[in-house]
Amino acid sequence: MKRNYTQLITIYFILFLSTVVLSHDITNIVFNPTSPASLDWDEDVYITFDYQTEETNGIRISVSAEASNNPSADIATSGSALLTGVTGSGDTYFTVRSGDAVIDYVKLTMYNESFSTVLFEKVIENVAFSYPKDPGGEEAPYPRCNETRIIPHVTKYGGVFNTTVIIENFSEHLQSFTLKGYNNIGEFFSAYVINDTVPANGMRVITQDEIFPSPDVAYFTINKDAKVLVSVAYISTGNGSPAFSRERCHFSKKWAFLPGDWSLIFDGIAVVNMGSEPTDVVLKQYDKNNNLIHSYTIAAALVAGGKALYVLDTDFSNPSETRFVIEGTEKLSILALSGSRPGSQNNFLWENPPYPLDQ
């Protein structure tokens, strides 16, 4: 009887091995959040799973995700750590960095330790992870891009114009935002960081002395995942109506804009180098037949993150029937402003929107 009991144990052990380790499989797959879900750019979808394998040197399990509505969406996935043991658990994740996308195809692939052999694949269909989430609805006007969000000009504190910041929330929920101030050479001011909130369907108005009172703060950025629209009002300290300008997050190496009548007003520009290397910033004037009239370097070797200001009639003349092009070797953020000349009875100012030429 004892011998029969030992034989039964042996048979059971053999059967156990054959059902657990003599195969490859990925089971108990769980998504967090569950599908369907609407997410923001860079918000991860986590996947946990169990596995079994014959491989004794360890395995790696990677994830791939696709969006049939946008094959060129910027999709990022986690790395694949080495998993040891013939059974165990693991996790991974994916996200979309930019682009309107609905992830509807996810695949988990089991490799051997060196990624040289595919051991097993598990495809998960009928999922729907939508990017980006629009808490304010399709009509919400806050920027939808994955680059830096910036207001490229803060007026000098104590000057003719003050900068007032306006934050609008178009959603049904409280929203948060962060503003960071920088100087003309791209240095971040840790003392000038605003972390705040704006109520549902509400608006915050923050004056310059509340937010960036230092004369060295030249521009500021907004955290890219903020679900709010940020604008500025340049308000005259004397008589005059404010000029409004919205944040921007699309940049170009080459911009064009049209001048005004310099006998009545001035044209000025603020330019921030959004690239990673220094660049010369060159301003060119063309006549109506696109012949170059004059070219001038308004900022030489402008550092990454650096800002320059320039008034056009400093080195140019006769703007009638001409246009101006500003360009660099790095992407630039441009704000063009026109306004009353110094000493005018009324200090009017308005934005003269430039348009990109290299996109």
C-alpha positions in Angstrom: 0.0 0.0 0.0 2.9 2.4 0.8 4.4 1.7 -2.6 1.2 2.5 -4.4 0.9 5.7 -2.5 4.4 6.7 -3.6 3.6 5.9 -7.2 0.5 8.0 -7.0 2.5 11.0 -5.7 5.0 10.5 -8.5 2.3 10.4 -11.1 0.6 13.5 -9.7 3.9 15.4 -9.7 4.6 14.5 -13.3 1.1 15.6 -14.3 1.6 18.9 -12.4 4.8 19.7 -14.2 3.2 18.9 -17.6 0.3 21.3 -17.0 2.3 24.2 -15.5 5.8 24.4 -17.0 5.6 22.5 -20.3 4.0 25.4 -22.1 4.1 29.2 -22.5 1.1 31.4 -21.7 0.1 34.8 -20.5 -3.1 34.9 -18.4 -5.2 37.0 -16.0 -4.5 40.2 -18.0 -5.9 43.3 -16.3 -6.0 46.8 -17.6 -5.9 49.9 -15.3 -7.9 51.9 -16.2 -10.3 49.4 -17.7 -11.5 49.8 -21.2 -13.2 51.9 -22.5 -11.3 54.9 -21.0 -10.5 58.5 -22.0 -7.0 59.6 -21.0 -4.7 62.6 -21.4 -1.4 62.5 -23.2 1.4 60.8 -21.1 -1.3 59.2 -18.9 -0.4 55.5 -18.7 -2.5 52.4 -19.1 -1.1 49.8 -16.8 -1.3 46.1 -17.5 -0.8 43.3 -15.0 -0.6 39.6 -15.9 0.4 36.1 -14.9 2.7 33.9 -17.0 4.0 30.4 -17.2 6.9 29.3 -19.3 9.3 26.4 -20.1 12.2 28.9 -20.3 14.5 28.4 -17.3 16.9 31.3 -18.0 14.2 33.9 -17.6 11.8 35.7 -20.0 10.9 39.2 -21.1 7.3 40.3 -21.9 6.8 43.5 -23.9 3.7 45.4 -24.9 2.8 47.0 -28.2 -0.2 49.2 -28.8 -1.8 50.5 -32.1 -4.5 53.0 -33.0 -6.2 52.1 -36.3 -7.6 55.6 -36.5 -4.1 57.2 -36.4 -1.2 54.8 -37.2 1.3 57.7 -36.8 0.3 58.6 -33.2 3.3 58.9 -30.8 2.8 55.8 -28.7 5.3 55.0 -26.0 5.6 51.7 -24.0 7.6 50.5 -21.0 10.7 48.4 -21.1 10.7 44.7 -20.5 12.3 43.6 -17.2 13.8 40.1 -16.9 11.2 37.7 -15.3 12.6 34.6 -13.6 10.7 31.5 -12.6 8.6 29.2 -14.6 5.5 30.9 -13.2 5.0 34.4 -11.9 3.4 37.8 -12.4 4.5 41.0 -14.2 3.3 44.4 -15.3 3.9 46.9 -18.2 2.2 50.0 -19.5 1.7 52.1 -22.7 0.7 55.7 -23.3 0.2 58.2 -26.2 2.5 61.2 -26.1 0.8 63.2 -28.9 -1.9 62.8 -31.6 -5.6 62.1 -31.5 -5.7 58.3 -31.1 -7.9 55.4 -30.0 -5.8 52.4 -28.9 -7.8 49.4 -30.1 -5.1 46.8 -30.5 -2.7 45.6 -27.7 -0.3 42.7 -27.9 1.8 41.1 -25.2 4.9 39.2 -26.6 7.0 36.8 -24.5 10.6 36.6 -25.5 13.5 34.6 -24.2 16.1 36.3 -22.1 18.0 37.9 -25.0 15.0 38.8 -27.1 16.3 36.5 -29.8 13.2 34.2 -29.8 9.5 34.9 -29.6 8.0 32.3 -27.3 4.4 33.3 -27.1 2.0 36.2 -28.2 -1.3 37.2 -26.7 -3.4 39.7 -28.7 -6.1 41.7 -26.9 -8.7 43.4 -29.2 -12.0 45.1 -28.5 -10.4 47.7 -26.3 -10.7 51.5 -26.6 -8.3 53.9 -24.9 -8.9 57.4 -26.2 -6.3 60.2 -26.2 -6.5 63.0 -25.4 -9.2 63.4 -22.9 -11.2 66.7 -23.3 -12.8 67.6 -20.0 -14.2 70.7 -21.5 -15.6 69.0 -24.6 -14.5 69.2 -28.2 -15.0 73.0 -28.2 -12.6 73.6 -25.3 -9.8 75.9 -26.7 -6.9 74.9 -24.5 -3.8 73.8 -26.5 -3.7 70.2 -27.8 0.0 69.6 -28.3 2.9 67.9 -26.5 5.4 70.7 -26.7 6.1 73.5 -24.3 3.2 75.8 -23.6 4.5 79.4 -23.3 3.6 83.0 -23.0 6.7 84.4 -24.7 6.6 87.9 -23.2 6.1 89.4 -19.7 6.3 93.2 -19.7 9.0 94.8 -17.6 7.6 95.4 -14.1 7.0 99.1 -13.5 6.9 100.0 -17.2 4.2 101.5 -19.5 2.3 98.2 -19.6 1.6 95.6 -17.0 1.0 91.9 -17.6 -2.2 90.4 -16.2 -2.6 86.6 -16.4 -6.0 85.1 -17.2 -6.7 81.3 -16.7 -9.9 79.9 -18.0 -11.4 76.5 -17.1 -13.9 75.1 -19.6 -14.6 71.8 -17.8 -17.1 70.7 -15.1 -14.3 70.0 -12.7 -11.7 71.9 -10.6 -8.5 72.2 -12.7 -4.9 72.8 -11.6 -2.0 74.6 -13.4 1.6 75.5 -12.9 3.3 78.7 -14.2 7.1 79.0 -14.2 9.0 82.2 -14.9 12.3 82.5 -16.8 14.7 85.4 -17.5 16.2 86.6 -20.8 18.9 83.9 -20.8 16.6 81.0 -20.1 17.3 80.7 -16.4 14.4 79.3 -14.4 13.3 81.3 -11.3 12.4 78.9 -8.6 11.0 81.8 -6.6 8.4 82.4 -9.3 6.4 79.3 -9.5 2.6 79.5 -9.3 0.8 76.2 -8.4 -2.9 77.0 -8.2 -6.4 75.9 -9.3 -9.3 77.4 -11.1 -13.0 76.4 -10.4 -15.2 74.5 -12.8 -16.4 76.7 -15.7 -14.5 79.6 -13.9 -11.7 82.0 -14.5 -8.7 83.3 -12.5 -7.2 86.7 -13.0 -3.8 87.2 -11.5 -2.0 90.6 -11.7 1.7 91.0 -12.4 2.6 92.0 -8.9 1.0 88.8 -7.6 2.7 86.5 -10.0 6.0 87.8 -11.5 7.0 91.1 -9.8 10.7 90.6 -10.6 12.0 92.8 -13.5 14.1 89.8 -14.6 11.1 87.6 -15.4 10.9 87.7 -19.2 8.4 84.9 -20.0 6.7 82.0 -18.5 5.6 78.4 -19.3 2.5 76.4 -18.4 2.6 72.7 -17.5 1.7 70.9 -20.7 -1.0 68.7 -19.1 -3.0 71.7 -17.7 -6.6 71.5 -18.9 -7.0 75.3 -18.9 -6.5 78.1 -21.4 -3.9 80.7 -20.3 -4.0 84.3 -21.8 -2.3 87.5 -20.9 -3.6 91.1 -21.0 -1.0 93.8 -21.5 -2.7 96.7 -19.7 -1.5 100.3 -20.0 -0.6 102.1 -16.8 -2.0 105.2 -18.4 -4.8 105.6 -20.9 -5.5 102.8 -23.3 -7.2 99.5 -23.9 -5.5 96.2 -23.1 -4.0 93.9 -25.7 -4.8 90.2 -25.3 -2.5 87.3 -26.3 -3.0 83.5 -25.8 -0.5 80.9 -24.9 1.1 79.0 -27.8 2.8 75.6 -28.1 3.5 75.3 -31.9 6.9 76.7 -32.9 8.7 77.3 -36.2 12.1 78.2 -37.5 10.6 80.8 -39.8 7.8 83.2 -39.2 6.3 86.1 -41.3 4.1 89.1 -40.3 3.0 92.4 -41.8 4.0 95.8 -40.5 1.9 98.8 -39.7 2.4 102.5 -40.5 5.4 103.6 -38.5 4.5 107.3 -38.7 1.6 106.4 -36.4 2.6 103.3 -34.5 5.5 101.0 -33.7 6.0 97.3 -34.4 7.9 95.2 -31.9 8.6 91.5 -31.5 9.5 89.2 -28.7 11.3 86.0 -29.7 12.2 83.0 -27.5 14.6 80.2 -28.7 12.6 77.0 -28.0 15.4 74.8 -29.3 18.3 73.1 -27.5 21.2 75.0 -29.2 22.1 78.7 -29.6 20.8 80.4 -32.8 21.2 83.7 -34.6 17.8 85.3 -35.1 17.7 87.2 -38.4 14.9 89.6 -39.5 14.4 90.2 -43.2 12.3 92.7 -45.1 10.8 91.8 -48.5 8.9 94.0 -51.0 5.6 93.1 -52.7 7.5 91.1 -55.4 9.3 89.1 -52.7 12.7 90.8 -53.3 14.9 91.1 -50.2 15.2 94.7 -49.2 17.2 94.5 -46.0 18.4 91.8 -43.5 19.6 92.3 -39.9 20.6 89.9 -37.1 18.5 91.1 -34.2 20.0 88.5 -31.8 23.4 86.8 -32.3 23.8 83.3 -30.7 20.6 83.5 -28.7 21.0 80.8 -26.1 18.5 77.9 -25.8 15.6 79.3 -23.8 16.9 82.9 -24.3 14.6 85.8 -25.2 15.2 88.9 -27.3 13.1 92.1 -27.9 13.3 94.2 -31.0 11.5 97.3 -32.4 11.4 97.1 -36.2 12.1 100.7 -37.1 15.5 100.5 -35.3 17.3 99.2 -38.4 14.5 99.1 -41.0 12.6 101.8 -42.9 9.7 102.4 -45.3 7.4 99.5 -44.3 4.7 100.3 -47.0 3.8 97.2 -49.1 6.4 95.0 -47.4 6.5 92.0 -45.2 8.9 90.8 -42.6 10.3 87.3 -42.0 12.1 86.2 -38.9 14.1 83.0 -38.9 16.7 81.0 -37.0 18.2 77.5 -37.0 16.2 76.5 -33.9 12.4 76.6 -33.4 11.2 80.0 -32.2 8.2 81.3 -30.3 7.2 84.7 -31.6 5.0 87.5 -30.2 4.5 90.5 -32.5 2.9 93.6 -31.0 1.9 96.9 -32.4 1.1 100.0 -30.4 1.0 103.7 -29.8 4.4 105.5 -29.9 5.8 106.6 -26.6 4.4 110.0 -25.6 1.1 109.4 -27.2 -2.0 110.5 -25.3 -3.4 107.0 -25.3 -1.2 103.9 -24.9 -2.9 101.4 -27.2 -1.4 98.0 -27.9 -2.5 95.0 -29.9 -1.1 91.7 -31.1 -0.1 91.3 -34.8 -0.2 87.5 -35.2 2.7 86.0 -37.2 2.3 82.9 -39.4 4.8 80.0 -39.8 6.6 79.5 -43.1 8.3 76.2 -42.6 5.4 73.9 -41.6 
